Amino acid sequence: YHVTSGEYDIILMGSAAWNALHGRSLEKYSISLRKLKEQLSRLVGSSYTIWMQPTTILDGRLNTPEKQKYMTESIIDQYRSAYKNSALAKLVEFTINPAYATATQESSSVDGVHYSAKVSQVLSQMISNAYLLKHPKALSLTSKQDTTAWPTSDPNHTMGHPLHGLGLLFFSVIMIYFMDNFFGVG
């Protein structure tokens, strides 16, 4: 597949577990990383590149003899190191290490490789945060229209409307004084 410059804002890459299981050659994997680096060098500056290392492998839960032989944590760690020491790692703008997201989620992995949806959600948030580090204005929290919607002294609405706050404070004092959570409605 050929990606042209500017075609994508973000390119998420990752490999290792599949290569370890099916390619079974750390040397071929390293060659693939070099080839990918050559292709990726054309996109520098036009796309934000993120590499996601493989999740932590739980050897005791690997469910096939092939995985138990070719995809153990120690083997996958060699693949992680091959990436870290490659020229590709110097070109990729952000590398995500899922070990932090999987550290306390071992019980959610049914096959030693894949984890629960919670882990996927955390990894998705890590990817989003990585992108927002480079492009902080990609997630606009306010717009010019938002700042004129309420006549307040706080243009970002971080404290709400002052009269609403004063009303809430007034009713809170009354409820505390009369010790009535329901303000007489209950």
N, C-alpha and C positions, 0 to 999 in steps of 0.2 A: 504494500500500500504506500502511496506517495502523498505526503502531506506538504502543501505549499505554505510559504511564509504568510502569516496573517490569517490562515484559514480557521484556526482555533485560538481562543483566548487562553485556554489551559489544556495541557497535555499531561495526563496521569499515566504513569508507567509503573510496571513492577513485574518481576519475574524471579524465579528461583525454584519454588516447590515443584512446579510443572516440569521445569528443565531437569531437576534432580530425579524426578520419578520417571520421566519418559526419555530425556536426552542422556542421562546417566554419565555425563562427561563434564567435569568442571572446566576443562580446556575448551570445549565447544562453547560453553556458556561464556567464557571470557572473550572468545572470538566474536560471539553475538553482541556482547557489550561494546566491543570496539566498532563493529559495523553500525550499531545503533548510534554511537557517539558521532560517527561521520555523518549520518543522516540528520541527526539532531543539531549539529553545528550550523546547518543552514537556517534553523528556526530561532537562533539566539536573538532575543530582543523582540520578537514578534509574538511569541507564545510563552506563557509561564509554565515551566516544566517542574513536575513533582514526581519523585520516585517513592514508591511504597515498598519497604522491605517486607519479607514474608512474616506472617504471624508466628508466634512461638509454637513449635511442634511439640505435642505431648506424646512421647514415644510409647507409653503404656496404652494409649488409646488408638494407635494406628491399627486399622481394621483389615488390612490385606497384607499378605507376605511381601509383596513388592514394596509397599510403603514402609514396612518394617525394615526392609533391607536398604532401600535407596533414599528414603525421605526422613531420616531421623533428625533430631535437633542438631546433633553434631555435624551432620552432612550439610544441613541447611545453613548452619553458621559459617561453613566454608564458602558457601555461595554468597552469603551476606558480605563476608570479607572480600571476596573477589570483586563485588560491586564497589565497596568502599575504597579499594585500591586501584580502581579503574579510572581511566581518563573521563569516562562518562560521569562519574560521581562529581568531578570538578566542574562539569558543564551544567548538570542539573541544578536548578536554583533552590530546591527544597527537598530534603529527604525525610520521610516519615518512618519512625520506628514503632511498629504496632506492639512491641513488647510491653510498653507502658499501659496500653489499653487492654491487653490480655492477661496481665499479671495476676489479677484476682478473679479471673473468669474461667479458670480451668474446668470447673464443673459444668460450664455451659457448652463445652466442646464434646460433641458426640463421637467424632472420628479422629480426634487428635490434630486436625488441621483447621477445620471450620468452627467458628464460634457463633454465639447467639446474635440476634438482631441488635441487642444493646451494644455489642462490640462494634458491629458495622456502623451503627449510628455515631458512636464516638469517633471512629475512623473517618466517617464522612465529615464530622465537625472539624476534625484536625485538618482535613483537606481544604475545607472552606476557610478556616483560619489561616492556613498557609497562603491561600490566594489573597485574602484580605490584608495580609502583611505587605504584600507587594502592591496591591491596588486598594488602599483604604477607602477610596471614594466609590468603590463598586457597590457598596451597601449604604446608600444615602439614607440617613436617619431622619433628616428634615429637608424640607424644600421651602422655597420662598412662599408658596401658598400656605404651608403649614404654619409659618411664623405669623401670618396675619389673621389667622382664624379666630384667635381669642385676644381680647384687649388686655394683655398682662405685661408686667415689666420683665418677665422671663421669656425671651423669644424662643427658647428651645423647649418650653413646657416641662422642664425638669421638676418643677415644684408645683405644678398645677395652677389653678386660678386662685388668687389670694382670698377672694370672698368665699369660695367653696371651703377652703381651709379654715377660715374663721368660723363659718357655720358648723363645720364638723367639730371644731374645738369647743364651741358653745354647747352643742348637744352632748358631747362627751363629758363635760363638766357636770351638766345636769344629771346624766345617767350615773355618774360616779357618786355625786352628792346624795341622790335618792336611792342608790344601790339597786337600780332597776335596769337590767340589760335591755329590756324591750320598750323602755320609755313609755310605760303605761299601757301599751298595746297588748301585752301578753295576757 
